[in-house]
């Protein structure tokens, strides 16, 4: 067998609850209900200590104002969403992407984010060259690392589910992300492990172990619903689906990870339609019960 | 790097067309328009030499009558869809699954199928134990092999896209399928390589090479649409999506594969709504142009 498919060391501690202080909210979770300033205030009001804002929301509010609000509410920015999207059909487009990624690093710095999360991009328009796109990702990442290392902003590669390989990210497994860390060096480079994207992977536990503490920069949670109605916006609240979230959380903690557990739920027909306070309270309870 | 991500040997022969006689139609492709007897006659009329019938259609028409019709039209049964679904919540349910799989082998024999295609099954109802489901798959497969080998019916494990891990198949990569062949022996056991499920895999070409001629039992084609609107029934006709089908076909042929290229398209809002003759004619043309 080419990978360890089981998690024997964690199954015995299944009742061990997570640290409530480690809950973080990715702002996508309530973005349909609240603007970013309201989300920041809402997290603080609900005693949620971590937040991960998206770039478009941050730019709408203003990066400086976002940083000020987050700081005044004493929240930790567990990641900045997002950089990446490296591939492009022309050198000019790739240069444009690289420039934009540098700005994302600068914004992450101003927000005092723990890392810049990278959704690496998929096939350039009209292309079927997936191997080529993956090489462009590696090259773009190498270029960005020259800068991000110089300013000490860690980059977290987020492998996305293979159903997003064409349009969003051609890095689709933890193994690929670990391979990139091997190739480019893991000084200031690591992984954002999102269970929605990786729970199915037969090498999940082996690759978490391979990553180790040094590379585990972020841990994102939600659930995989059965059936899933939509490829993009039908993610489940923790406990409503089939992911063994606790086993995964214990696996990253077994490597020494003590960072936040970031809830990121895209849910057009359910959670995005509920009152945002109810969503945050549910996140808090489910975090304790299911993670 | 843990796998060969490129296909340098095939990119130079991109213009090499496939053998038109190797087109096969999986009956799901026109199942909304025609009953199985009409599909058999339609394939023969369009000079399509291969067919892969589904079990429910075959049982509706009668296995013996299906075999008679297919034989009289001199079609090759390139695979029988499908056995598998090994996991179950109880030993009784797994025994039931095993018994049903033996009957599927018997039907495949009566149809003179080249292999029985296996969709191995996902999580049992209420379970989050994906590793356990995978062990149940291995055990069920081992049991079925005792029988299938005794009657010389090859079993073809079909890795399904990871988006089907929960409900349909927890074997989601060619590497997993190759691992199972290593573990259980590849006498009478191999792979059904369906590009819809595997095109995204960074190890695709390396695992085709690892499989080699002995394990390459079936080759299924269609395309991945951008965007894909539905998780189940929005597959594309060859050429309408982003899969480099020719590179994949040349890769299996580089291993010596000279079997059929089976078109399997689930398409609720497009191809299932068109006249079935038009669909078959389009399959023929696109097979030559894009495969």
Interface residues (C-beta under 8 A of the other chain):
Chain A: X1 X2 X5 X6 X7 X123 X127 X128 X129 X130 X131 X134 X161 X162 X163 X165 X166 X167 X170 X172 X173 X175 X176 X179 X182 X183 X199 X200 X201 X202 X224 X226 X227 X228 X231 X242 X243 X244
Chain B: X1 X2 X5 X6 X7 X123 X127 X128 X129 X130 X131 X134 X161 X162 X163 X165 X166 X167 X170 X172 X173 X175 X176 X179 X182 X183 X199 X200 X201 X202 X224 X226 X227 X228 X231 X241 X242 X243 X244
